[in-house]
Amino acid sequence: MPKLYGMLDSGNCYKPRLLMAKLGRRFEHVEVSSHDGGTRSEAYLAMNPNGMVPLLELDDGRLLAESNAILLHLGEGTRFVPQEAYRRALAYQWLFFEQYSHEPYIAVRKAILTVPRRAAEATPERLALTLERGNKALRVMERQLGETPFLAGGTLSVADISLYAYTHEAGEGGFDLAEYPAIAAWLARVAADPGHVPIGWLP
Ligand SMILES: N[C@@H](CCC(=O)N[C@@H](CS)C(=O)NCC(=O)O)C(=O)O
C-alpha cells in the first residue's frame, strides 16, 4: 500500500489526501511534522533531502515529493488530469500559480499568524506584503471563476484540488472571502464533488 508522509494540519499535505480519498485509493498516512522536528530527522532527510512534506512512497519504494507533482502522478489517467493538451497545460498553469503566487502568501500568512513558533515572522511588513500579494492571487482566481466553474474549465481537476487546500482556510490568515463571491461559490462546488473529505480526514 502506498504511504503518504505528511502533517495533518498542512494544506500541502491535504492535497494528496483529498485526491486519494476521491479516487478511493487505499494508503497509509505517516505523520511527519515540522512541529516536533520530524521533517529534519536524519531518517526523513534520507528520503526527502528538502525536508518537507508531503512525500509519497509507492509500493515499490520509489519516492515522490512536491504536493502538485504528487497530484499529477496520482491523477494520471483519471478525470482529475485533463487529457486534451491545452486543458492539461491550463491545469499546470494553475498548479504553478499556486506555488509561486498563492501559497507563499495565503498559506504563509495563516502560518505566521497561527503557529506560535512562527510568531516572530509576523512583522508588520510581512503581514502587509502577504495580505497584498494574497489578495492579488485571490483576484486572479475570482476573475477566472467568474468565467468558468472550475479553474481549468468546465470540470474539476487537480488545479482545483491544489488551490482548494489553502483557499478554503484563507480566512484564518485574515483574508475576507466575502469579497470574492465567485471563489465562495467555487469552494462550495469543490466541497460538493463526490468523495470530498475535510482537511482533518485520515484513511
Ligand atoms: N513546495 C512544497 C512545499 C511543502 C511545504 O511547504 N511543506 C511544509 C508543510 S506545509 C513543510 O514540510 N515544512 C517543514 C519544514 O519546513 O520543516 C510542496 O508543495 O509540497
The ligand as a MOL file (V3000), in Angstrom:
LIG
                    3D

  0  0  0     0  0            999 V3000
M  V30 BEGIN CTAB
M  V30 COUNTS 20 19 0 0 0
M  V30 BEGIN ATOM
M  V30 1 N 6.5190 23.0610 -2.4440 0
M  V30 2 C 6.2350 22.1050 -1.4150 0
M  V30 3 C 6.0270 22.8500 -0.0990 0
M  V30 4 C 5.8020 21.8830 1.0370 0
M  V30 5 C 5.8130 22.5800 2.3710 0
M  V30 6 O 5.9450 23.8120 2.4850 0
M  V30 7 N 5.6930 21.7680 3.4020 0
M  V30 8 C 5.7390 22.2690 4.7440 0
M  V30 9 C 4.4460 21.9140 5.4590 0
M  V30 10 S 3.1060 22.7820 4.7250 0
M  V30 11 C 6.8740 21.5670 5.4600 0
M  V30 12 O 7.1510 20.4310 5.1730 0
M  V30 13 N 7.5510 22.2280 6.3820 0
M  V30 14 C 8.5120 21.5450 7.1460 0
M  V30 15 C 9.7390 22.2940 7.4210 0
M  V30 16 O 9.9080 23.3760 6.8290 0
M  V30 17 O 10.4950 21.7970 8.2480 0
M  V30 18 C 5.0080 21.2750 -1.7640 0
M  V30 19 O 4.1080 21.8050 -2.4330 0
M  V30 20 O 4.9640 20.0930 -1.4070 0
M  V30 END ATOM
M  V30 BEGIN BOND
M  V30 1 1 1 2
M  V30 2 1 2 3
M  V30 3 1 2 18
M  V30 4 1 3 4
M  V30 5 1 4 5
M  V30 6 2 5 6
M  V30 7 1 5 7
M  V30 8 1 7 8
M  V30 9 1 8 9
M  V30 10 1 8 11
M  V30 11 1 9 10
M  V30 12 2 11 12
M  V30 13 1 11 13
M  V30 14 1 13 14
M  V30 15 1 14 15
M  V30 16 2 15 16
M  V30 17 1 15 17
M  V30 18 2 18 19
M  V30 19 1 18 20
M  V30 END BOND
M  V30 END CTAB
M  END
